[in-house]
């Protein structure tokens, strides 16, 4: 998924050590405000030293964020995280636009099928029959 907005705040790095593996971890959280009629604020996390270094997010910067949503349960409550995996400066689109091929006016396209029966307007057909309904049209 993607979201576009302006970074309005960058929170301090959170660091710790995994209790299961003993490996160190780092999370950078920033607040993004969408640029819509009714702006929304979203807290987005970047997990891992390498991703943090590869995807800088600075205050007042307009960015496009590719992210994953993840929810998990703890003691009967559900918590949702927005984890970024790519942050690009400016408004970006991931889908490449298909090239437009010009149509040659000298060579009209030949029909591939027999033409269909002419389409008649249902309203005209009813009016021709002299329908005596109370409709205003």
Secondary structure, 3 states (H helix, E strand, C coil): CEEEEEEEEECCCEEEECCCCCCEEEEEEEEEEECCCCCCEEEEEEECHHHHHHCCCCCCCEEEEEEEEEEEEECCEEEEEEEEEEEEECCCCCCCCCCCCCCCCCCCCCCCCCCCCCCCCHHHHHHHCCCCCCCCC
